[in-house]
Amino acid sequence: MSLLHLSTPHERLALLRKTARPFRDRATEHDEENSFPFNNIADLRAIDYPAIVLPKTHGGLDISLVELLKMQQTLAEMDGSTALAIGWHMGITQNLGQTDEWSPELFEEFASDVLTNGALINNAASEPATGSPTRGGKPETTATKTENSWIINGRKTFTTLSPVLNYFVVSASITGSDRVANFLVKREYSGLSIDETWNSVAMRATGSHDLVLDHVSLPENAYLYDLEPGNKSPRGWLLH
């Protein structure tokens, strides 16, 4: 059964709770083994959970932030790591559907992938030297413009959900300028790899490994927008 075919928040929450009930028993195993809950993500994809935050115009339900919070809380009651991990995709996707940060064509392609395949996305911004971007450090990851592409090089840390992500929004310093921008990097691009570094004392099953980008060639439209320090509006989706 799909969440997309249910008409009320009560029905959707009941299906999510039923689906997530086994997560509680799996959580101990994943914590002890420091393993990623691939089965949990597969179960959430099976009920189209990643797609419910898409706009109705793109096949989703455009659920409210209140409903999303209730659903995320339900997941957290079963397995905190799974809730934290999938929560990044849910919040980012909801925000993208409510803003014009991406071109309509690029968002349409992404939304179709989420709806059809359960594609997942997260931001990749933290780095070994500068830590969280909230500290104001300029990324050491670089983006170099060629005639018809961008070449990305660098390493990102704390890339939550990395074992199953299909899209990475990567911040990078543009070579030869003071600019910093976000780029959309697809998992299948050559030169992208995951270095399994995550071994925390808690939230061990979030898969927050390092993202390694070694001369990754991106099409020109992978450039999303420049990042301007301090130019941020309140974002209710940012749950963590």
Secondary structure, DSSP 4 states (H G I P E B T S, - for coil): --GGG--SHHHHHHHHHHHHTTHHHHHHHHHHHT---HHHHHHHHHTTGGGTTS-GGGTS----HHHHHHHHHHHHHH-HHHHHHHHHHHHHHHHHHHS-SS-HHHHHHHHHHHHHH---EEEE--BTTTBSGGG-PPPS-EEEE-SSEEEEEEEEEEETTTTT-SEEEEEEEETTSS-EEEEEEETTSTTEEEE-----SSSTTS--EEEEEEEEEEEGGGEEEE--TT-----TT---
